[in-house]
């Protein structure tokens, strides 16, 4: 094993503990390699829409593919291994976004001064204000054109919960973008 794929295997094993898993066979390794090269960038793009940070998106995608590599002999037999790695990546991204939000909240409490309110609010900034589950649902539904059922499977919730996330996200975005339009109109007068 060489390159990135060998690096994944080396990072994921601990000789003291033993992983209980063996690396994929040569044939399986080639299947993983082709899958990785085909799916890595789309997974990074999807995760980026949740995190809005390129480096974090790449890190999360690498971790998700690392888990996939360790479980490749099992997951490669699934009907949709793409869905498995996306689900893992989205869940990791949502957890990371929640940790970062908690970190920012705690940091803001320590500072005696709140950051000044921003001026122009565009769609990307409005999306960042949404809760992470809503952001993930918007990214998967509107950006990747996935059905509510597919999004639910990736996020680990029901399709009706996804539709609720999407409805609430649309309402909040409409409010935020309408406020921004009103402010621009007031400044133009």
C-alpha positions as semicolon CSV with decimal commas, in nm:
position;residue;x (nm);y (nm);z (nm)
1;X;0,000;0,000;0,000
2;X;0,132;0,337;-0,090
3;X;0,030;0,700;-0,086
4;X;-0,282;0,826;0,081
5;X;-0,445;0,486;0,105
6;X;-0,152;0,336;0,291
7;X;-0,150;0,638;0,518
8;X;-0,514;0,571;0,610
9;X;-0,436;0,219;0,713
10;X;-0,132;0,326;0,911
11;X;-0,327;0,594;1,099
12;X;-0,613;0,367;1,190
13;X;-0,430;0,080;1,356
14;X;-0,286;0,063;1,702
15;X;-0,061;-0,240;1,751
16;X;-0,108;-0,225;2,128
17;X;-0,486;-0,250;2,101
18;X;-0,524;-0,432;1,772
19;X;-0,799;-0,319;1,544
20;X;-0,955;-0,660;1,497
21;X;-0,963;-0,583;1,125
22;X;-0,718;-0,657;0,853
23;X;-0,639;-0,430;0,560
24;X;-0,835;-0,486;0,241
25;X;-0,703;-0,745;0,001
26;X;-0,530;-0,628;-0,318
27;X;-0,853;-0,655;-0,524
28;X;-1,054;-0,476;-0,258
29;X;-0,777;-0,219;-0,222
30;X;-0,804;-0,132;-0,591
31;X;-1,182;-0,103;-0,557
32;X;-1,139;0,134;-0,264
33;X;-0,880;0,336;-0,453
34;X;-1,113;0,388;-0,749
35;X;-1,402;0,472;-0,516
36;X;-1,187;0,719;-0,321
37;X;-1,068;0,900;-0,634
38;X;-1,423;0,923;-0,766
39;X;-1,604;1,025;-0,447
40;X;-1,360;1,225;-0,233
41;X;-1,413;1,568;-0,393
42;X;-1,796;1,544;-0,398
43;X;-1,792;1,451;-0,029
44;X;-1,561;1,746;0,048
45;X;-1,799;1,982;-0,138
46;X;-2,101;1,855;0,055
47;X;-1,924;1,880;0,391
48;X;-1,802;2,229;0,300
49;X;-2,163;2,342;0,268
50;X;-2,219;2,236;0,628
51;X;-1,896;2,373;0,776
52;X;-1,808;2,668;0,546
53;X;-1,440;2,595;0,597
54;X;-1,239;2,421;0,325
55;X;-0,967;2,278;0,550
56;X;-1,219;2,142;0,801
57;X;-1,425;1,993;0,516
58;X;-1,119;1,815;0,379
59;X;-1,024;1,690;0,726
60;X;-1,374;1,554;0,791
61;X;-1,385;1,387;0,448
62;X;-1,043;1,228;0,510
63;X;-1,161;1,094;0,845
64;X;-1,480;0,957;0,688
65;X;-1,281;0,785;0,413
66;X;-1,043;0,653;0,677
67;X;-1,338;0,486;0,849
68;X;-1,458;0,361;0,514
69;X;-1,116;0,212;0,439
70;X;-1,112;0,021;0,766
71;X;-1,464;-0,109;0,695
72;X;-1,426;-0,142;0,316
73;X;-1,460;-0,520;0,302
74;X;-1,807;-0,489;0,460
75;X;-1,926;-0,155;0,315
76;X;-1,815;-0,233;-0,043
77;X;-2,089;-0,498;-0,050
78;X;-2,362;-0,244;0,029
79;X;-2,595;-0,121;-0,242
80;X;-2,485;0,240;-0,181
81;X;-2,136;0,272;-0,031
82;X;-2,154;0,639;-0,141
83;X;-2,442;0,691;0,101
84;X;-2,246;0,525;0,382
85;X;-1,943;0,752;0,349
86;X;-2,160;1,063;0,306
87;X;-2,362;0,976;0,612
88;X;-2,045;0,931;0,816
89;X;-1,900;1,257;0,681
90;X;-2,218;1,458;0,741
91;X;-2,250;1,327;1,095
92;X;-1,887;1,415;1,163
93;X;-1,940;1,762;1,014
94;X;-2,251;1,824;1,223
95;X;-2,067;1,718;1,539
96;X;-1,774;1,944;1,450
97;X;-2,006;2,237;1,376
98;X;-2,180;2,189;1,712
99;X;-1,845;2,179;1,893
100;X;-1,735;2,495;1,715
101;X;-2,064;2,670;1,796
102;X;-2,023;2,576;2,162
103;X;-1,663;2,697;2,155
104;X;-1,768;3,029;2,001
105;X;-2,048;3,069;2,258
106;X;-1,811;3,006;2,546
107;X;-1,550;3,241;2,397
108;X;-1,813;3,514;2,355
109;X;-1,913;3,480;2,719
110;X;-1,554;3,536;2,825
111;X;-1,520;3,854;2,620
112;X;-1,670;4,171;2,771
113;X;-1,738;4,307;2,422
114;X;-1,967;4,148;2,166
115;X;-1,851;4,172;1,806
116;X;-2,027;4,448;1,612
117;X;-2,325;4,347;1,404
118;X;-2,237;4,289;1,040
119;X;-2,355;4,513;0,762
120;X;-2,455;4,333;0,445
121;X;-2,606;3,991;0,482
122;X;-2,578;3,768;0,180
123;X;-2,704;3,415;0,130
124;X;-2,381;3,248;0,244
125;X;-2,381;3,450;0,565
126;X;-2,751;3,377;0,616
127;X;-2,686;3,004;0,571
128;X;-2,417;3,016;0,839
129;X;-2,675;3,139;1,092
130;X;-2,889;2,827;1,051
131;X;-2,856;2,540;1,298
132;X;-2,624;2,269;1,168
133;X;-2,896;2,010;1,098
134;X;-3,090;2,267;0,891
135;X;-2,772;2,367;0,708
136;X;-2,696;2,002;0,632
137;X;-3,052;1,942;0,509
138;X;-3,035;2,251;0,284
139;X;-2,698;2,147;0,142
140;X;-2,808;1,792;0,067
141;X;-3,155;1,879;-0,063
142;X;-3,087;2,189;-0,269
143;X;-2,720;2,155;-0,359
144;X;-2,704;1,780;-0,417
145;X;-3,068;1,759;-0,530
146;X;-3,150;1,473;-0,292
147;X;-3,501;1,376;-0,186
148;X;-3,618;1,419;0,172
149;X;-3,594;1,042;0,215
150;X;-3,230;1,036;0,100
151;X;-3,141;1,334;0,319
152;X;-3,311;1,166;0,613
153;X;-3,111;0,849;0,558
154;X;-2,787;1,048;0,548
155;X;-2,871;1,256;0,856
156;X;-3,019;0,968;1,053
157;X;-3,369;1,114;1,081
158;X;-3,708;1,071;0,914
159;X;-3,812;1,236;0,589
160;X;-4,074;1,439;0,778
161;X;-3,802;1,573;1,007
162;X;-3,602;1,671;0,699
163;X;-3,904;1,854;0,556
164;X;-3,942;2,035;0,889
165;X;-3,572;2,135;0,883
166;X;-3,611;2,262;0,526
167;X;-3,930;2,457;0,601
168;X;-3,776;2,623;0,906
169;X;-3,458;2,699;0,713
170;X;-3,655;2,862;0,430
171;X;-3,854;3,074;0,676
172;X;-3,541;3,189;0,857
173;X;-3,356;3,265;0,534
174;X;-3,655;3,462;0,405
175;X;-3,658;3,666;0,727
176;X;-3,285;3,732;0,717
177;X;-3,272;3,820;0,350
178;X;-3,584;4,039;0,373
179;X;-3,425;4,230;0,664
180;X;-3,112;4,281;0,454
181;X;-3,319;4,406;0,158
182;X;-3,508;4,649;0,386
183;X;-3,181;4,787;0,525
184;X;-3,046;4,840;0,174
185;X;-3,367;5,018;0,070
186;X;-3,347;5,245;0,379
187;X;-2,988;5,338;0,297
188;X;-3,076;5,414;-0,067
189;X;-3,334;5,677;0,031
